[in-house]
Amino acid sequence: MRNAHPRIIDFYQIPNGSQPFREWFLSIRDTRVQQRIQARLTSIRAGNLGDHRSVGDGVWELRLDFGPGYRIYYGEVDNTVVLLLCGGDKSSQRRDIERAKNYWREYKERHK
């Protein structure tokens, strides 16, 4: 297991103030799916990232094995903060990865 220790979860915010991950999460109408995603975030806070992989450029993908194959994209700040960038599912994976990489690049530029 990669660096199993408690994490703080934060949400990436684009310059206009919106938070892509929160917007995606709130767009999910099925409350059972929202609860399962919340449970995964709780596990992350406890230090268990579960099924995840690098998609390059410092961006990671959390894979959720239910529904249409939900995905959560994040970057790590100082190995203690999981910065949630955006979410999606298997059907939009390629586009979501590019968007997450752009958000991560922009975040790092603003926080040099």
C-alpha positions in Angstrom: 0.0 0.0 0.0 1.4 3.4 -1.0 2.1 5.7 1.9 -0.8 4.6 4.2 -1.4 7.5 6.5 -4.3 9.9 7.2 -5.0 12.5 4.5 -6.8 15.8 4.4 -9.2 16.1 1.5 -9.6 19.5 -0.2 -11.3 20.6 -3.4 -9.6 22.3 -6.4 -11.2 25.6 -7.1 -10.8 27.3 -10.5 -10.2 31.0 -10.5 -13.9 31.9 -11.0 -14.6 30.1 -7.7 -16.3 27.0 -8.9 -15.1 23.5 -7.8 -15.3 20.9 -10.6 -15.3 17.9 -8.3 -18.2 19.2 -6.1 -20.2 20.2 -9.2 -19.7 16.7 -10.6 -20.6 15.0 -7.3 -23.7 17.1 -6.8 -24.8 16.3 -10.4 -25.1 12.6 -9.4 -28.8 12.2 -8.7 -28.6 8.7 -7.1 -28.1 9.3 -3.4 -26.8 5.7 -3.0 -24.0 6.5 -5.4 -23.2 9.7 -3.6 -23.1 7.7 -0.3 -20.7 5.2 -1.8 -18.4 8.0 -3.1 -18.6 9.6 0.4 -17.6 6.3 1.9 -14.6 6.1 -0.4 -13.6 9.7 0.6 -13.9 8.6 4.3 -11.5 5.7 3.6 -9.0 8.2 2.0 -9.1 10.4 5.1 -8.2 7.3 7.1 -5.2 6.7 4.8 -6.7 3.9 2.5 -6.6 5.1 -1.1 -7.8 1.8 -2.4 -7.8 1.1 -6.1 -5.9 4.0 -7.7 -3.2 4.6 -10.3 -1.1 7.4 -11.7 -2.4 8.9 -15.0 0.7 11.0 -15.4 1.9 14.6 -14.7 1.2 14.2 -10.9 -2.4 13.3 -11.4 -4.0 10.2 -9.9 -7.1 8.3 -10.7 -9.3 6.6 -8.0 -11.3 3.8 -9.6 -14.7 3.0 -8.1 -16.0 -0.4 -9.2 -19.7 0.2 -9.5 -22.2 1.9 -11.8 -20.6 3.1 -15.0 -17.1 2.9 -13.6 -16.9 6.2 -11.7 -13.5 7.9 -11.5 -12.1 10.6 -9.2 -9.0 12.5 -10.2 -6.7 14.1 -7.7 -3.3 15.4 -7.0 -1.3 15.2 -3.7 0.0 18.2 -1.9 2.9 17.6 0.5 1.9 13.9 0.7 -0.8 14.9 3.2 -3.6 16.6 1.2 -5.6 14.9 -1.5 -6.8 17.7 -3.8 -9.9 16.5 -5.6 -9.7 17.9 -9.1 -12.7 16.4 -10.9 -14.8 13.3 -11.4 -16.4 11.3 -14.2 -16.9 7.8 -15.4 -15.4 5.3 -17.8 -17.2 6.9 -20.8 -15.5 10.3 -20.3 -12.2 9.0 -18.9 -9.9 10.4 -21.6 -11.4 13.9 -21.5 -11.6 13.9 -17.7 -7.9 12.9 -17.4 -6.9 15.8 -19.7 -9.1 18.2 -17.7 -7.6 17.0 -14.4 -4.1 17.4 -15.7 -4.9 21.0 -16.7 -6.4 21.8 -13.3 -3.3 20.3 -11.6 -0.9 22.3 -13.7 -2.9 25.5 -13.0 -3.1 24.7 -9.3 0.7 24.3 -9.1 1.3 27.5 -11.0 -0.9 29.4 -8.5 0.8 27.8 -5.5 4.5 28.1 -6.3 
